């Protein structure tokens, strides 16, 4: 069982947001899936092919008011190895992301922890991380 059902962030331009997240998530083996219209705002959703949950979703705001990035809010995507962190981070920057901490070892979080921080085009904080400190538990 996984801890999360889904994580959702807001966006102002869904097509721009999809163009940003598609190349960022592909090196992490996370793929876009169709979103069945449910009466809510336009959305995009990503999953790992073998697991329907958890999901990462981006939506226009439900209430129609301008979205804003949460202060202290962040989504973290798990990478299979440090090279996937590097690749994903480079793709994110090439598609409108802004650096918020380049890829590097971060031993203060754990031995083998390697991560990068960035902002998506709407200012949402994103973390891409390889958890070498938990390799015996992740990706199995």
C-alpha positions, 0 to 999 in steps of 0.5 A: 500500500502506498501513502498517497492517493494523489498530489495536486498542484494548480496551473494557469496554462494546462498545455504549458504545464503538460509541456513542462512535466512530460519531459521532467517525468519521463526519465522517472518512468512516470507517464501521462494518462488521460483524465476522464472528464468529471465536471471539474476543471481541465486537468492532466494526470501522471502515474507509473504504468504498473500502479494506478496510485499514487497520481500526480495531477495538475488542474486549473483552480476549481473555484476559478480564482487565480492559483498560487503556489503554496509557501512550504508546499512541495511535491517530490518525485522519486528517481531510480538513480542520480543520473535520472535526477540529473536528466529530469532536472535538465529537462525541467529547466529546458522546458520552463522550470527555474532552478531552486537547488541544483542536483547534488548529494544531500548527505544531511538528509541521509547517506546516498540522498541525491536531489534537485529542487526547481520551480515549475512555470507557475512557481510550484516547488518540485523536488527530484530525489534518488533515495540511496539511503533507502535503496533496499526499500525503493524500486522493488 
